Amino acid sequence: MNTARTIAAMDDRSAKDDLALVAVTVVGLSRLLEPPAIWLVAAALLGAMLLGTLQVLTDEVHPSQAWGGIPIESLILSSVAAVACLGAIRLVPFGLLLVPALAITWLIVGRTLTLEVRLTRITERLTSDDRSALLVTILLVAFLAFTGVAAMVPGGLAQAGGALGESNLLVLAAGDALVAGLLGYRAASLRVTTVRDALWSALTYATAIAIGAAALRAMAIPALIGPALLTLAFYLWDAFIGTTRRRRDLRWIAQIVVLVGLGLIVAVWNLLLRG
């Protein structure tokens, strides 16, 4: 029996489990808070998860790979997952139902950490199975995050709050845009090789989803259908970017035209509804 390998494996599980436990603790305690305090806790949890994930992944890098450092995109998925659960748990009423909700939080955060650890260890090009697993996880986290953002904004879910004020609509769109930008950066890292291209892609994800969030809230889409449609929009935008990735100039022009056109339509629509 290889004792050193066994101890290393125990340390590995302990590091990931400890970080997941921290996330669960913060998520559970956040259920006692209301806006705007909940947003401060969400920001703090995001920062803590980014640093914690960096530490976990750094410990997982083989010494021969350590010089390359940890790709920044590898820190995103588990961090957004934790914040997504923080928001989504607000839909769970106080009581025994919080116990399975916190257990699901632990499983989701742990799953994303395990996935990123496995992908970080891969030194060759990712296989199609690896890419599919990552994309599916990104979509799951996106749905939870869009749901969580709506739950943290008063009236963010049409069924829960009636009319949504202009300031809250901006907060809703900004929150969804941040989620889409972060997850979009992670998805774009599968296709592009430069930070500049990844940032541009992340910006287009953020803009597209912000427009979509404003449009869906204007239509008063009830309950969780809105976050589900935003997740579908995220997937479709990812597919659109993927099909045009080889025509760089035309791709950028097409994306700008589409986003500007959609933005103008949604802006006029909201003005007419409020008028």
C-alpha positions in Angstrom: 0.0 0.0 0.0 1.3 3.4 -0.9 1.0 5.4 2.3 2.2 8.7 0.8 -0.4 8.5 -2.0 -3.2 7.7 0.5 -2.3 10.7 2.7 -2.2 12.9 -0.3 -5.6 11.7 -1.4 -7.0 12.4 2.1 -5.5 15.9 2.1 -7.0 16.5 -1.4 -10.5 15.5 -0.2 -10.1 17.6 2.9 -9.1 20.7 1.1 -12.1 20.5 -1.3 -14.5 19.5 1.4 -13.3 22.3 3.7 -13.9 24.9 1.0 -17.3 23.4 0.2 -18.1 23.5 3.9 -17.2 27.2 4.1 -19.5 27.9 1.2 -22.4 25.9 2.8 -21.9 27.8 6.1 -22.0 31.2 4.4 -25.0 30.2 2.3 -26.9 28.9 5.4 -26.2 32.1 7.4 -27.1 34.3 4.5 -30.7 33.1 4.7 -31.1 35.4 7.7 -30.2 38.5 5.6 -32.1 40.8 3.3 -31.1 43.2 0.5 -28.8 45.1 0.4 -26.8 43.2 3.0 -27.2 40.0 1.0 -25.3 41.5 -1.9 -22.3 42.4 0.3 -22.2 38.8 1.6 -22.5 37.5 -2.0 -19.5 39.7 -3.1 -17.5 38.5 -0.1 -18.3 34.9 -0.8 -17.3 35.3 -4.4 -13.9 36.7 -3.4 -13.4 34.0 -0.8 -14.2 31.2 -3.2 -11.9 32.6 -5.9 -9.0 32.6 -3.4 -10.0 29.3 -1.9 -10.3 27.6 -5.3 -6.9 29.0 -6.3 -5.4 27.4 -3.3 -7.1 24.1 -3.9 -6.1 24.0 -7.5 -2.5 25.1 -6.8 -2.1 22.2 -4.4 -3.3 19.9 -7.2 -0.9 21.0 -9.8 2.0 18.6 -10.4 5.4 20.1 -9.6 6.4 19.8 -13.2 3.4 22.0 -14.2 3.6 24.5 -11.4 5.5 27.0 -13.5 2.5 27.6 -15.7 0.3 28.7 -12.8 -3.4 28.2 -12.5 -5.6 29.5 -15.4 -7.9 32.2 -14.1 -10.9 30.6 -15.9 -10.5 27.5 -13.6 -11.4 29.6 -10.6 -14.7 30.8 -11.9 -17.1 27.9 -12.0 -17.0 26.8 -8.3 -17.0 30.5 -7.2 -20.1 31.4 -9.2 -21.8 28.1 -8.1 -21.4 29.1 -4.4 -22.9 32.5 -5.0 -25.7 31.0 -7.1 -26.7 28.7 -4.2 -26.6 31.7 -1.9 -29.2 33.4 -4.0 -31.3 30.4 -4.9 -31.6 29.2 -1.3 -33.7 32.3 -0.6 -36.6 30.6 -2.4 -36.5 27.8 0.3 -38.7 28.6 3.2 -37.4 28.5 6.8 -37.7 25.0 8.2 -36.5 21.4 7.6 -36.3 22.0 3.8 -33.2 24.1 4.4 -31.3 20.9 5.3 -31.6 19.2 1.9 -31.0 22.6 0.2 -27.7 23.0 2.1 -26.8 19.4 1.2 -27.4 20.2 -2.5 -25.2 23.3 -2.1 -22.4 21.1 -0.7 -22.8 18.7 -3.6 -22.8 21.3 -6.3 -19.8 23.2 -5.0 -17.9 20.0 -4.4 -18.8 18.8 -7.9 -17.5 21.9 -9.6 -14.3 21.8 -7.5 -13.8 18.2 -8.4 -14.3 18.9 -12.1 -11.9 21.8 -12.2 -9.3 19.8 -10.3 -9.6 17.0 -12.9 -9.4 19.4 -15.8 -6.4 21.2 -14.2 -4.5 18.0 -14.1 -4.9 17.4 -17.8 -1.8 18.4 -19.7 -3.1 17.6 -23.2 -6.1 18.9 -25.2 -9.4 18.4 -23.5 -11.5 15.6 -25.0 -15.0 16.0 -26.3 -16.3 14.3 -23.1 -14.4 16.8 -20.9 -15.8 19.7 -22.9 -19.3 18.4 -22.7 -19.1 17.8 -19.0 -17.8 21.3 -18.4 -20.5 22.9 -20.6 -23.3 21.0 -18.9 -22.0 22.1 -15.5 -21.7 25.7 -16.7 -25.4 25.6 -17.8 -26.5 24.1 -14.5 -24.6 26.8 -12.6 -26.0 29.5 -14.9 -29.6 28.4 -14.2 -29.0 28.5 -10.4 -27.2 31.8 -10.7 -29.9 33.5 -12.7 -32.5 32.1 -10.3 -30.4 33.4 -7.4 -30.0 36.9 -8.8 -33.8 37.1 -9.3 -34.4 35.9 -5.8 -32.0 38.5 -4.3 -33.7 41.4 -6.1 -37.0 42.5 -4.6 -39.6 41.7 -7.3 -37.0 40.0 -9.4 -39.2 36.9 -9.9 -42.4 38.2 -11.5 -44.6 35.8 -9.4 -43.0 37.0 -6.2 -43.0 40.7 -6.4 -45.3 42.3 -8.9 -44.0 45.5 -10.5 -40.2 46.0 -10.6 -38.8 49.5 -10.2 -36.3 50.9 -12.6 -33.4 50.7 -10.0 -34.2 47.1 -9.2 -34.4 46.3 -13.0 -30.9 47.7 -13.4 -29.7 45.6 -10.5 -31.3 42.5 -12.0 -29.8 43.1 -15.4 -26.4 43.9 -13.9 -26.4 40.8 -11.7 -27.3 38.5 -14.6 -24.7 40.2 -16.8 -22.0 39.6 -14.2 -23.0 35.9 -14.0 -23.0 35.6 -17.8 -19.7 37.4 -18.2 -17.9 35.2 -15.7 -19.4 31.9 -17.0 -19.0 33.1 -20.6 -15.3 33.7 -19.9 -15.1 30.1 -18.7 -16.9 28.8 -21.7 -14.9 30.9 -24.1 -11.7 29.5 -22.7 -12.5 26.3 -24.5 -12.4 28.0 -27.9 -9.9 30.9 -27.7 -6.3 31.1 -26.8 -5.8 34.7 -25.8 -7.1 36.7 -22.8 -8.2 39.5 -25.1 -10.5 37.2 -27.1 -11.9 35.6 -23.9 -12.7 39.0 -22.4 -14.4 40.1 -25.6 -16.5 36.9 -25.6 -17.3 37.4 -21.9 -18.5 41.0 -22.7 -20.8 39.8 -25.4 -22.3 37.1 -23.1 -22.8 39.7 -20.4 -24.5 42.1 -22.8 -26.7 39.5 -24.4 -27.9 38.2 -21.1 -28.5 41.7 -19.7 -30.7 42.5 -22.6 -32.5 39.1 -22.3 -33.1 39.7 -18.6 -34.7 43.1 -19.2 -36.8 41.7 -21.9 -38.0 38.6 -19.9 -38.8 40.7 -16.9 -40.8 43.2 -19.0 -42.9 40.2 -20.2 -43.4 39.2 -16.5 -42.4 35.6 -17.2 -43.5 33.8 -14.0 -41.5 31.8 -11.5 -38.4 29.9 -12.7 -39.3 30.0 -16.4 -37.4 33.3 -16.7 -34.1 31.9 -15.4 -34.6 28.8 -17.6 -35.1 31.0 -20.7 -32.0 33.0 -19.8 -30.0 29.8 -19.5 -31.3 28.8 -22.9 -30.2 32.2 -24.3 -26.8 31.7 -22.8 -26.5 28.3 -24.5 -27.7 29.7 -27.8 -25.3 32.6 -27.6 -22.5 30.2 -26.9 -23.4 28.2 -30.0 -23.6 31.4 -32.1 -20.2 32.5 -31.0 -18.8 29.0 -31.6 -20.1 28.8 -35.2 -18.4 32.1 -36.1 -15.1 31.7 -34.3 -13.1 31.2 -37.5 -14.2 34.4 -39.1 -12.9 36.9 -36.6 -13.7 40.2 -38.2 -17.2 39.2 -39.4 -17.9 37.6 -36.1 -17.2 40.8 -34.1 -19.3 42.8 -36.6 -22.2 40.3 -36.4 -22.1 40.2 -32.6 -22.1 44.0 -32.3 -25.0 44.4 -34.8 -27.1 41.7 -33.1 -26.5 43.1 -29.6 -27.1 46.8 -30.5 -30.3 45.8 -32.4 -31.6 43.7 -29.5 -30.6 46.4 -27.0 -32.6 49.1 -28.8 -35.7 46.9 -29.2 -35.7 46.0 -25.5 -35.1 49.6 -24.4 -37.9 50.9 -26.5 -40.1 48.1 -25.3 -39.5 48.9 -21.6 -40.1 52.6 -22.2 -43.5 51.8 -23.9 -44.5 49.6 -21.1 -43.7 52.1 -18.5 -45.2 54.9 -20.5 
